[in-house]
């Protein structure tokens, strides 16, 4: 009889441990860090297709988008924090609130943002950039040669961008004035990004409430050039140099 009691107690402790572990995992996922996968090339060269990264969910406070299934149970952010210019953030665009997007914060509330002949202007002042030479982008399969620049934002944040051309609407926009409580987002791959330049698209101006959090670092990366069943190629697909790479 005592043996049966011990077995019952051990079984109960096992399931209790499983439940506790699950609750801890859900808590970390909900309130601390959440993993995300990069499926497109809109943030090349900063982020590559196949990057896996963590998003810091407490850095900018919490909104209902921070919670599983995004229940609309409160508005605003708690605490009322906001991303900084230059941050790379995951957010839910107004036009597709069920989808996670990732872009860079370019314009803050009250800013004017415009692109003229491929040059970014914030509050009427061109963002300085230095030409770093050619970059071959393979995110869409076929290699595309673009020009890589180091761009500097008004608060001193520097980051890499890609430019393929200086014509077309994405490179010659109207002047946008960012409304109170909103942000203006752009991809670093400037000619391959659906972002706030396209007001008829899913992004447009992004409410600060829709921010999930800033991307912090890449914890895994794979280039996905081989079919999944060629298991012998898996070790060669891993981008070892991008492991634990800080996102800036």
VEXDREN-2710 file (C-alpha; in Angstrom, 1 decimal):
% VEXDREN-2710
k/r/px/py/pz
1/UNK/0.0/0.0/0.0
2/UNK/2.8/2.4/0.8
3/UNK/4.5/1.5/-2.5
4/UNK/1.3/2.5/-4.4
5/UNK/1.2/5.8/-2.5
6/UNK/4.8/6.5/-3.4
7/UNK/4.0/5.8/-7.1
8/UNK/1.0/8.0/-7.0
9/UNK/3.0/10.8/-5.3
10/UNK/5.8/10.5/-7.9
11/UNK/3.3/10.6/-10.8
12/UNK/1.6/13.7/-9.3
13/UNK/5.0/15.4/-8.9
14/UNK/5.9/14.6/-12.5
15/UNK/2.8/16.2/-13.9
16/UNK/3.1/19.1/-11.5
17/UNK/6.6/19.7/-12.8
18/UNK/5.4/19.6/-16.4
19/UNK/2.7/22.1/-15.6
20/UNK/5.1/24.4/-13.8
21/UNK/7.6/24.2/-16.7
22/UNK/4.8/25.0/-19.2
23/UNK/3.6/28.0/-17.1
24/UNK/7.2/29.3/-16.9
25/UNK/7.6/28.9/-20.7
26/UNK/4.3/30.8/-21.4
27/UNK/5.4/33.5/-19.0
28/UNK/8.7/34.0/-20.7
29/UNK/7.1/34.0/-24.1
30/UNK/4.4/36.5/-23.0
31/UNK/6.3/38.9/-20.8
32/UNK/10.0/38.6/-21.5
33/UNK/11.4/37.3/-24.9
34/UNK/9.7/35.8/-27.9
35/UNK/11.4/34.1/-30.8
36/UNK/10.7/35.2/-34.4
37/UNK/11.7/33.9/-37.9
38/UNK/12.7/36.2/-40.8
39/UNK/10.8/35.0/-43.9
40/UNK/11.6/37.9/-46.3
41/UNK/14.4/40.2/-47.5
42/UNK/12.9/43.6/-46.5
43/UNK/15.5/44.1/-43.8
44/UNK/18.6/43.0/-45.7
45/UNK/21.5/43.5/-45.0
46/UNK/20.6/43.9/-41.3
47/UNK/18.5/40.7/-41.2
48/UNK/18.6/37.8/-43.6
49/UNK/16.0/35.3/-44.7
50/UNK/16.5/32.4/-42.3
51/UNK/17.5/34.4/-39.3
52/UNK/15.9/33.5/-35.9
53/UNK/15.8/36.3/-33.4
54/UNK/14.6/37.2/-30.0
55/UNK/12.3/40.2/-29.3
56/UNK/12.5/41.9/-26.0
57/UNK/8.8/42.3/-25.0
58/UNK/9.3/44.3/-21.8
59/UNK/11.7/47.0/-23.2
60/UNK/8.9/49.2/-24.6
61/UNK/6.1/48.2/-22.2
62/UNK/3.2/46.0/-23.0
63/UNK/0.1/46.4/-25.1
64/UNK/-2.6/43.9/-25.8
65/UNK/-0.5/42.8/-28.8
66/UNK/2.0/41.5/-26.3
67/UNK/-0.4/38.8/-25.1
68/UNK/-1.2/35.5/-26.7
69/UNK/-3.9/35.9/-29.4
70/UNK/-3.8/39.7/-28.8
71/UNK/-7.1/40.0/-26.8
72/UNK/-8.4/43.5/-27.0
73/UNK/-8.8/43.9/-23.2
74/UNK/-7.0/47.3/-22.8
75/UNK/-5.5/50.1/-24.9
76/UNK/-2.2/51.9/-24.8
77/UNK/1.0/50.6/-23.3
78/UNK/1.8/49.6/-19.8
79/UNK/4.2/51.3/-18.8
80/UNK/3.7/54.0/-21.5
81/UNK/7.1/53.5/-23.2
82/UNK/7.9/54.0/-26.9
83/UNK/10.6/52.8/-29.3
84/UNK/13.5/55.1/-30.2
85/UNK/14.4/56.2/-33.6
86/UNK/16.5/53.6/-35.3
87/UNK/15.2/50.7/-33.3
88/UNK/14.4/47.5/-35.3
89/UNK/11.0/46.4/-34.0
90/UNK/8.4/43.8/-34.5
91/UNK/4.9/45.2/-34.8
92/UNK/1.4/44.5/-36.0
93/UNK/0.5/46.7/-39.0
94/UNK/-2.9/48.4/-38.9
95/UNK/-3.9/46.7/-42.2
96/UNK/-2.9/43.2/-41.1
97/UNK/-3.2/43.2/-37.3
98/UNK/-2.8/39.4/-37.2
99/UNK/0.6/39.4/-38.9
100/UNK/4.0/40.2/-37.4
101/UNK/6.1/42.7/-39.4
102/UNK/9.6/43.8/-38.7
103/UNK/11.0/47.2/-39.8
104/UNK/13.2/50.1/-38.5
105/UNK/11.7/53.1/-36.7
106/UNK/12.5/56.1/-38.9
107/UNK/9.9/58.8/-38.0
108/UNK/8.6/59.7/-34.5
109/UNK/5.3/61.6/-33.8
110/UNK/5.4/65.1/-35.3
111/UNK/8.3/64.3/-37.7
112/UNK/8.1/64.9/-41.4
113/UNK/9.6/62.1/-43.5
114/UNK/10.2/62.2/-47.3
115/UNK/12.3/60.3/-49.8
116/UNK/13.6/62.3/-52.8
117/UNK/15.7/60.6/-55.5
118/UNK/16.4/57.8/-53.1
119/UNK/17.6/60.1/-50.3
120/UNK/15.9/59.9/-46.9
121/UNK/14.9/63.3/-45.4
122/UNK/13.8/63.6/-41.8
123/UNK/12.3/67.0/-40.9
124/UNK/13.6/68.4/-44.1
125/UNK/17.3/67.3/-43.4
126/UNK/19.0/64.6/-45.5
127/UNK/20.1/61.6/-43.4
128/UNK/23.9/61.3/-44.2
129/UNK/25.0/58.1/-45.8
130/UNK/28.4/56.7/-46.9
131/UNK/28.7/54.4/-49.9
132/UNK/30.1/51.0/-48.8
133/UNK/30.2/49.4/-52.3
134/UNK/28.2/46.6/-53.9
135/UNK/26.2/44.0/-52.1
136/UNK/24.7/40.9/-53.7
137/UNK/21.2/40.2/-52.3
138/UNK/19.9/36.6/-52.8
139/UNK/16.9/36.9/-50.6
140/UNK/14.5/36.5/-53.5
141/UNK/16.4/33.6/-55.1
142/UNK/18.1/35.3/-58.1
143/UNK/21.1/37.4/-57.2
144/UNK/20.5/41.2/-57.3
145/UNK/23.4/43.6/-57.1
146/UNK/22.6/46.7/-55.0
147/UNK/24.6/49.5/-53.5
148/UNK/25.2/49.3/-49.7
149/UNK/25.3/52.4/-47.6
150/UNK/25.9/53.3/-44.0
151/UNK/23.1/55.7/-43.0
152/UNK/23.1/58.0/-40.0
153/UNK/19.8/59.1/-38.4
154/UNK/19.3/62.4/-36.5
155/UNK/19.9/60.8/-33.1
156/UNK/23.3/59.4/-34.3
157/UNK/22.1/55.8/-34.9
158/UNK/24.0/54.3/-37.8
159/UNK/22.9/51.3/-39.8
160/UNK/23.3/49.6/-43.2
161/UNK/20.8/50.0/-46.0
162/UNK/20.6/48.7/-49.6
163/UNK/19.7/50.7/-52.7
164/UNK/19.0/49.3/-56.2
165/UNK/17.7/52.5/-57.8
166/UNK/16.7/56.1/-57.2
167/UNK/13.5/56.3/-59.3
168/UNK/9.9/55.2/-58.8
169/UNK/7.5/56.1/-56.1
170/UNK/9.4/54.5/-53.2
171/UNK/12.3/56.8/-53.9
172/UNK/10.2/59.9/-54.6
173/UNK/7.5/60.2/-52.0
174/UNK/5.3/63.0/-50.7
175/UNK/6.1/64.6/-47.4
176/UNK/4.6/62.5/-44.6
177/UNK/3.8/64.1/-41.2
178/UNK/3.7/61.4/-38.5
179/UNK/0.5/61.8/-36.4
180/UNK/0.6/61.9/-32.6
181/UNK/0.9/58.4/-31.2
182/UNK/2.2/56.9/-34.5
183/UNK/5.5/55.9/-36.0
184/UNK/6.9/55.8/-39.5
185/UNK/8.6/52.5/-40.4
186/UNK/11.0/51.6/-43.2
187/UNK/12.9/48.5/-44.3
188/UNK/16.6/48.6/-44.6
189/UNK/16.3/47.0/-48.1
190/UNK/14.8/50.3/-49.4
191/UNK/13.7/49.1/-52.8
192/UNK/12.3/45.8/-51.5
193/UNK/10.2/46.7/-48.5
194/UNK/6.5/47.3/-48.1
195/UNK/6.5/49.9/-45.3
196/UNK/5.1/53.3/-44.3
197/UNK/5.9/54.9/-47.6
198/UNK/2.9/53.1/-49.0
199/UNK/-0.1/54.5/-47.3
200/UNK/-2.5/52.2/-49.2
201/UNK/-0.7/49.1/-48.0
202/UNK/-1.0/47.2/-44.8
203/UNK/1.6/49.3/-42.9
204/UNK/1.1/53.0/-43.3
205/UNK/1.5/54.9/-40.0
206/UNK/2.0/52.4/-37.2
207/UNK/0.4/53.2/-33.8
208/UNK/2.9/52.9/-30.9
209/UNK/0.3/50.6/-29.3
210/UNK/0.9/48.0/-32.1
211/UNK/4.6/47.5/-31.2
212/UNK/5.4/44.0/-29.9
213/UNK/9.0/44.9/-29.0
214/UNK/12.6/45.6/-30.3
215/UNK/14.6/42.8/-31.9
216/UNK/17.6/42.2/-29.7
217/UNK/19.9/39.5/-31.1
218/UNK/20.0/36.6/-33.6
219/UNK/20.2/33.2/-31.9
220/UNK/20.2/31.0/-35.0
221/UNK/20.5/31.5/-38.8
222/UNK/20.3/29.2/-41.8
223/UNK/20.5/30.0/-45.5
224/UNK/17.9/27.4/-46.7
225/UNK/19.6/26.8/-50.0
226/UNK/19.1/23.1/-50.0
227/UNK/15.9/21.0/-49.9
228/UNK/14.9/20.0/-46.3
229/UNK/15.4/16.3/-47.1
230/UNK/19.1/16.7/-47.9
231/UNK/20.0/16.3/-44.2
232/UNK/23.7/15.9/-45.0
233/UNK/23.8/19.5/-46.1
234/UNK/22.2/20.9/-42.9
235/UNK/25.5/21.7/-41.1
236/UNK/26.7/23.6/-44.1
237/UNK/23.6/25.8/-44.2
238/UNK/24.1/27.2/-40.7
239/UNK/25.4/30.7/-40.7
240/UNK/27.7/30.2/-37.8
241/UNK/29.0/33.8/-37.8
242/UNK/25.5/35.2/-37.2
243/UNK/24.9/33.2/-34.1
244/UNK/24.2/35.5/-31.1
245/UNK/24.7/38.5/-33.4
246/UNK/23.4/41.7/-31.9
247/UNK/20.9/43.6/-34.0
248/UNK/21.6/47.3/-34.6
END
